[in-house]
Amino acid sequence: MDKIKKFPLPIFNYISALTIFLTEQMILLIWLNDPGNVIKAILVSVVLSILAITIVVRLWNNAPKVKIWKRIRDGLAFAALLGFSTIALIFVFKALGLTVGTSQNSARIVSYLSHNLVAKIVMFIYIVFQAPIIEELCFRYLMNPATLTNKVKIGSAILSTTLFAYAHISTNTDNVYSMLSYFLISTFLILSFLRGYDIKQNMINHSFWNLFTILITFL
């Protein structure tokens, strides 16, 4: 036990974060294995909504008090900056003659959104609201507590960034662009969080980015 306590990374936080994330993924799979099932879709959405609301309520007082319009403004600015960075990455790949493809994760989301109206609503709620809240809790808040020393903060930031990106890609099928784009997103999110450890703002930033990607995909 003493050795665990002396371990530089917040090991118990990582265990808690991965447990919550994997539990969320298993709950989601109950529906995704049968995406046309309306009852499963609604039940899974309700369970994940309860989890997301519980997280927000528990963390509500652990972030600076900022007016909502400022949070929305910062969320839009974050999505815009990340969007321009993603476009720049696309131009670099095209200039080098490299393939710019769609990730398996994005392709799956599009396929789920092509089902019935209930499935579309449930997936939209998950992508824009539930996933950002749960993922920010796991990959930013728990894995990167403010109490870490500066050296450990760097190592934990790199590890949590890598884990987040890896959780969104398939190493067997995703192309280089897809992998780098998720690392870019993950890097932006961790840098945003480390600026002031404002988990509520990070959830909003993540939510606006996911909303932006959905709009771009279907417009």
N, C-alpha and C positions, 0 to 999 in steps of 0.2 A: 504493500500500500504506500509506503514511503517513497518508493521509486516512482510510482504513478504520480504522486503529489509533486515530485521534483521534475516530472516531464514538462518541457517548456510549453508545448501546445496544450490548449484547454481540452484534454482528451475526453472528459465526461461531457463537455458541450458538444464535441463532435459526435459522440455516440448518440446523444439525445437528438441532435439535428438530423443525423442519418436515419434514426429510428422513425422520427416524425415524417420525414420525406418519403421513406420507403412505405410507411403505412398509408400515406396519402396516395401513393402510386398504386398500391394494391387495391385500395378502395375504388380508385378511378378505373382500374382494369376490370372490375366487376361489370361496369357498363360498357367499356370500350371493346370487350370481347363479344358484345352483342349490342352494337350501337343503335340498332333500330328498335330496341325494346324501350318503350316509353316509361314503363313503371321503374325499371332499373335506372334509367336516366334521371328521373325525378328524385328517387331515393338517394342516389349517389350525390346529386346536387345539394340536397337538403343536408346530408351528413357533412359534406365539404364546406357548406356555408356555415354550419354550426362551428366547425373547426376554425374557419377563418375569422368569424365574429369573435370567438373566444380569444384568439390570438390578439386581435385588435384591442379588445377590452383590457386584456392583461398588460399590454404594452402601451396603452394610451398615455399613461403618466410618465413613461420612461423616455420621452422625447420632448424637445423644446416646444413651447407653445407659440405657434406661428399662425397668422391669419390664413384662412383657407384659400383666399384668392392668391396669396403669395405662393402657397404650395402648388396650386394649379399652374401658376405662371412658371415656377421652377420645373414642374413636371413637363410642361410643354417645351421649355428650353432644353431640357435634358433629352427628350425624344428627338427634337430638331437637330441637336448637336450629334447625337448618335446616328441619326439618319444620314447627315452629311458625311460622317466618317465611314459609314457603310457604303455610301455611293463612291467615296474616294477609293475604298478597297476594291470595289467592282471595277473602277477605271484602271487601277493598277493591274488587276488580273487580266483584263482585256488587252491592255497595252503589252503585257508579257505573253499574250497568246494562250493564257491558261483558261480552263473551263470554269464558268460561273454557273453552278447548278443549284437546285433546290435540295435542301437537306431532307432526310427521311422523316425527321420530326415534323417539318413543315408540310410535307406531302401527306402525312397521316392526319394532321389537323384539317387540311383542306378536304380530305375524304370524309372525315367525320361531320364536317359542316355541310356535306352534300346530302345528308339523310333528311329525315322529317323535321318539321318546324321545332318540335320539342328538343330534338338532338342539337339543332342549330343554337337554340337559346341556351341550353345547358352548357354547350361547348364555349359559347361566347362568354357566359358568366364565369366559367372556369378560367379561361385564358386572360380575361381582363381584370377579374377581381380575386378569385380564389387562389390561383397559382402565384401571382405576385406576392400576396400576403404570406402564404405558406413558405414559399421559396426564400423570401427575404428574411423571415424568421430563422430558417435553417442555415442558409449559406452566408448570410451577413451577420445577423444579430448574435446567434449562438456561437458561430465559429470565430467571430472577431470581437470579443469583449474589449471594452475600453481599458480594462485593468492590465492588459498585456504590456510587457516591456517593448521598446521600439524595435529591437531586433526580432523578437518573437512575432510582433505585429506584421512585419514584412513576410516572414515565413508562413504565417497563418493566412495572410491575404492571398499569397500565391497559391497555397494549397486549396483554399476555399474557392478561389477563382477557377482553378483547374477542375475541381470536383463539379462545380456548377456547369461548366462547359461540357464536361464528359457526360453529365446526366442528360444533356440535350442532343447528343450526337450518337451515331452508330458508326463505330470505327471500321466496320466491315463494308459499309456501303456509302457513307458520306464522302464527298470530295473534299479537297484541301480548302477550297473557299468556304464551304459550310462549317468546317471545324474552326477556321480562323475567325469567321464572323461571330460564332458563339463565344470564342475567347474574347473578342472585342467587346461584345455585349457584357460579358462577365466582368471584364476589366473596368468598364465604365461604371457598372453598378457598385463594385467594391470601392473605387475611388470616390464615388458619390457618398458612400456610407462613411468612409474614413474621414471625410471632411469635417463632420460634426456629430457622427454617431446618431443621426436623426433617422431612426428606423421608419417612422411614419412617412417622411419625405421619400425614402428609398422605395417604399411600397407604392407610393404615388408615381414616382419616376418609372418604375417597372411596369405599372399598370398602363401608363400613357404609351410606353414603347410597344407593349403588346397590342394595344388598341391601334396604334399607328401601323403595325405590321399587318393586322387583319384588314384594315382599310386599303392598304397598298395592294394586298393580295387579291382583293375582290373588285377593286376599281379599274 
